[in-house]
Amino acid sequence: MAKAGDFVLPDIDLVFAHDANRPHPVDVLEEELGFVDVFDRERVLLLLDHYVSPTESIANLHRRLRTFAAEKHVRLFEVGRGISHQVLPEEGFVAPGMLIVGADSHTCTFGALNAMGFGAGSLDVAAAMGTGKMWLRVPTSIRVLVRGEWPAGVFSKDLVLFLIGQFGAGGATYRSVEVEGPAIRELSVDARMTIANMGIEMGAKAWLMPADAVVLNYLAGRARYPVRPIEPDHDAEYESVHEVGIDGLVPQVSLPHAVDNVLPVTEVVGRPIQQVVIGTCTNARSEDLKIAARILAGRHVHPDVRLFVVPASQRVLESALRTGVVEALAKAGAILGTPGCNGCVGGTHYAVPSDGVHMVTTANRNFKGRTGNPNAFIYLASPATAAASAIEGKLADPRPYFQ
């Protein structure tokens, strides 16, 4: 049995790449590694999610990926279908016990469904596409037990920002972080995916959460692969164990220009902001948009603020249309974007801030230039804090909106 520190060569259950990778794994696969086919046509996926409004060069890359998918008979998710980390779970490609490698660092999102997902570079992803294998060093583990009752107006984004603030941006580098406890069992899959998504912001190799009744219900009628829940061994050894109580947790904000520069919102309320983005693979799911709509319904975005809302997937958009969420957001003055990675990285050319703008986003990173302009200032927060701030034109505590 493998133990922490061992080098292993496991079978990979699923491999995916998207349109932001350079060089692209499909080119590396054929031109550098010499493969003429993928190891399993049902377990290699391509997604066009980062650039939904492509430039000429990106449009040509999209054509290349469409051609590759047609020639190799692998599935490709087109522009507008949504973000990889949302689309693959909702389409049933992620199940407990799977080992998934993606050409994106936020592949750790799949830990919310009890799967080990991790990102890798183009060469490793290409090799996995061709062989179905990848070498790994078994990481040591950190256990986080979360207890308490969720206060009104406090959400999973606040918990993960708090954890990052406590551990630091490199506090879990190449560790497997296991997060469980009574407070976690109260969360939906949407909320859990927010927590797992930001595991890489602590440096984690993987971020694992239990396959409890909530997860199994989500997977029922959805999972394409066998559901094989995994649990820690009864005698599992941990590098460290931490207990977190959330009863007194308040909304958190990550300040420019580092993800672990975290403070309670109560210490920064009142700072003027000019732009808000509710979207990205961290917080653009159905539950997130409903939370924002609850606050924005019957109100209007502050005249000095531009609010951009981008659903994580086409399915999320469809749900938001059916439930009146889109109407509430639009009437409040939100600008709706095509499902995908719009507003997350500057290369999408969407919601790019001008010089000096202070913006609140529900994304996962706030380093200089992340959203396309190094002269802007990025604050990370929950959809509730983002929506409240959009209304007030300044960093705002969302809890009064839940009284």
JOJO-V63435 format. One record per residue. SS is DSSP state (hx for helix, st for strand, lp for the rest). BURIAL is # if it has 24 or more other C-alpha atoms within 12 Angstrom, else .. D_FIRST is the distance of its C-alpha to the first C-alpha in Angstrom with 2 decimals. Layout:
# JOJO-V63435
ss=[SS:SS]
burial=[BURIAL:BURIAL]
d_first=[D_FIRST:D_FIRST]
This chain:
# JOJO-V63435
ss=[lp:lp:lp:lp:lp:lp:st:st:st:st:st:lp:lp:st:st:st:st:st:lp:lp:lp:lp:lp:lp:hx:hx:hx:hx:hx:hx:hx:hx:lp:lp:lp:lp:lp:lp:lp:lp:lp:lp:lp:st:st:st:st:lp:lp:lp:lp:lp:lp:lp:lp:hx:hx:hx:hx:hx:hx:hx:hx:hx:hx:hx:hx:hx:hx:hx:hx:hx:lp:lp:st:st:st:lp:lp:lp:lp:st:lp:hx:hx:hx:hx:hx:hx:hx:lp:lp:lp:lp:lp:lp:lp:lp:st:st:st:st:lp:lp:hx:hx:hx:hx:hx:hx:hx:hx:hx:lp:lp:st:st:st:st:lp:lp:hx:hx:hx:hx:hx:hx:hx:hx:hx:hx:lp:st:st:st:st:st:lp:lp:st:st:st:st:st:st:st:st:lp:lp:lp:lp:lp:lp:lp:lp:hx:hx:hx:hx:hx:hx:hx:hx:hx:hx:hx:hx:lp:lp:lp:lp:lp:lp:lp:st:st:st:st:st:st:lp:hx:hx:hx:hx:lp:lp:lp:hx:hx:hx:hx:hx:hx:hx:hx:hx:hx:hx:hx:hx:hx:lp:lp:lp:st:st:st:st:lp:lp:lp:hx:hx:hx:hx:hx:hx:hx:lp:lp:lp:lp:lp:lp:lp:lp:lp:lp:lp:lp:lp:lp:lp:lp:lp:lp:lp:lp:st:st:st:st:st:st:lp:lp:lp:lp:lp:lp:st:st:st:lp:lp:lp:lp:lp:lp:lp:st:st:st:hx:hx:hx:lp:lp:lp:lp:st:lp:lp:st:st:st:st:lp:lp:lp:lp:lp:lp:lp:hx:hx:hx:hx:hx:hx:hx:hx:hx:hx:hx:lp:lp:lp:lp:lp:lp:lp:lp:lp:st:st:st:st:st:lp:lp:st:hx:hx:hx:hx:hx:hx:hx:hx:hx:lp:lp:hx:hx:hx:hx:hx:hx:hx:lp:lp:lp:st:st:st:lp:lp:lp:lp:lp:lp:lp:lp:hx:hx:hx:lp:lp:lp:lp:lp:lp:lp:lp:lp:st:st:st:st:lp:lp:lp:lp:lp:lp:lp:lp:lp:lp:lp:lp:lp:lp:lp:st:st:st:st:lp:lp:hx:hx:hx:hx:hx:hx:hx:hx:hx:hx:lp:st:lp:lp:lp:hx:hx:hx:hx:hx:lp]
burial=[.:.:.:.:.:.:.:.:.:.:#:#:#:#:#:#:#:#:#:#:#:.:.:#:#:#:#:#:#:.:.:.:.:.:.:.:#:#:#:#:#:.:#:#:#:#:#:#:#:#:#:#:#:#:.:.:.:#:.:.:#:#:.:.:#:#:.:#:#:.:.:#:.:#:#:#:#:#:#:#:#:#:#:#:#:#:#:#:#:#:#:#:#:#:#:#:#:#:#:#:#:#:#:#:#:#:#:#:#:#:#:#:#:#:#:#:#:#:#:#:#:#:#:#:#:#:#:#:#:#:#:#:#:#:.:#:.:.:#:#:#:#:#:#:#:#:.:.:.:#:.:.:#:#:#:#:#:#:#:#:#:#:#:#:#:.:#:#:#:.:#:#:#:#:#:#:#:#:#:#:#:.:#:#:#:.:#:#:#:#:#:#:#:#:#:#:#:#:#:#:#:#:#:#:#:#:#:#:#:#:#:#:.:.:#:#:.:#:#:.:.:.:#:.:#:.:#:.:#:.:.:.:.:.:.:.:.:.:.:.:.:.:.:#:.:#:.:.:#:#:#:#:#:#:#:#:#:#:#:#:#:#:#:#:#:.:.:#:#:.:#:#:#:#:#:#:#:#:#:#:#:#:#:#:#:#:#:#:#:#:#:#:#:#:#:#:#:.:#:#:#:#:.:.:#:#:#:#:#:#:#:#:#:#:#:#:#:.:.:#:.:.:.:.:#:#:#:#:#:#:.:#:#:#:#:#:#:#:#:#:#:#:#:#:#:#:#:#:.:#:#:#:#:.:.:.:#:#:#:#:#:#:#:#:#:#:#:#:#:#:#:#:#:.:.:#:#:#:#:#:#:#:#:#:#:#:#:#:#:#:#:#:#:#:#:#:#:#:#:.:#:.:.]
d_first=[0.00:3.81:6.52:10.22:12.03:9.71:11.57:10.37:12.84:12.35:15.18:17.69:19.41:22.59:24.45:27.78:30.46:33.81:37.19:36.78:34.46:36.05:35.72:34.68:31.44:33.47:35.72:32.92:31.32:34.59:36.48:33.95:31.04:33.34:31.64:34.14:32.04:28.98:25.84:26.61:29.89:28.69:25.85:27.83:30.34:33.15:35.08:38.43:38.12:38.99:42.46:44.43:47.69:47.01:49.04:50.16:47.14:44.70:46.65:46.19:42.44:42.42:44.36:41.88:38.93:40.99:41.82:38.24:37.17:40.05:39.40:35.67:36.11:33.64:34.41:36.27:37.26:40.75:42.50:43.06:40.14:38.41:35.57:32.25:30.30:32.73:33.47:29.99:29.11:32.62:32.60:29.42:27.13:24.59:22.60:19.79:16.25:17.62:16.72:20.19:21.69:25.36:27.96:28.73:27.36:27.85:25.28:23.46:26.09:23.91:21.77:24.75:23.69:20.08:19.05:17.42:20.32:21.16:24.05:24.34:27.29:29.28:27.84:24.18:25.32:27.47:24.72:22.59:25.77:26.19:22.75:20.72:17.99:17.60:15.77:14.37:13.42:11.07:13.85:14.48:15.88:19.42:20.61:24.19:25.94:29.25:32.03:35.69:38.15:38.70:42.18:44.53:44.36:40.90:38.04:34.40:35.55:37.07:33.86:31.78:34.65:34.81:31.11:31.53:34.63:32.87:29.73:31.58:30.99:28.28:26.94:23.52:23.17:19.76:18.39:17.10:19.88:19.65:23.22:24.24:26.97:30.27:31.97:29.34:29.72:33.40:32.84:33.27:30.85:33.40:33.23:29.44:29.37:31.71:29.34:26.24:28.49:29.28:25.78:26.29:29.48:27.44:25.32:22.20:19.64:19.08:20.88:19.55:21.80:21.56:22.47:25.35:28.60:30.06:27.34:27.29:31.08:31.05:28.86:30.97:32.93:31.51:27.89:27.83:24.22:22.36:21.81:18.28:18.24:15.15:15.29:13.72:11.77:14.60:13.54:12.62:13.95:16.56:18.56:21.55:22.84:26.16:28.63:31.27:34.41:36.27:39.48:41.29:39.66:42.31:42.16:40.66:41.80:40.20:43.10:43.77:42.21:38.69:36.26:35.63:39.39:39.34:42.17:43.31:45.78:48.41:48.58:49.29:51.38:54.50:53.35:55.02:52.91:54.15:51.27:48.46:45.67:43.83:41.18:38.09:34.49:34.34:37.28:39.17:38.02:40.34:39.89:40.56:43.75:44.94:44.59:46.59:49.16:49.65:50.79:52.75:54.53:58.22:57.89:58.11:56.30:58.16:60.69:59.17:55.64:54.09:51.33:49.01:46.77:44.27:42.29:38.64:39.27:42.03:40.84:41.07:44.55:45.62:44.56:46.43:49.49:49.47:49.15:51.79:49.42:50.63:54.23:53.72:52.07:54.72:57.60:56.24:56.47:52.93:52.49:49.99:47.85:46.15:42.58:40.18:39.45:43.12:43.86:40.45:40.81:44.21:43.76:44.33:47.92:47.99:48.89:49.06:50.79:53.86:54.37:54.24:52.86:50.68:48.36:45.99:43.07:40.21:38.00:35.06:36.57:39.90:40.15:43.48:44.23:41.37:43.91:46.10:48.36:47.48:50.68:49.53:47.69:44.72:43.73:40.63:41.10:40.54:42.67:44.78:45.54:46.16:48.58:50.43:50.79:52.14:54.83:55.83:55.70:53.74:50.41:50.63:48.98:48.22:48.33:52.09:51.61:49.56:52.13]
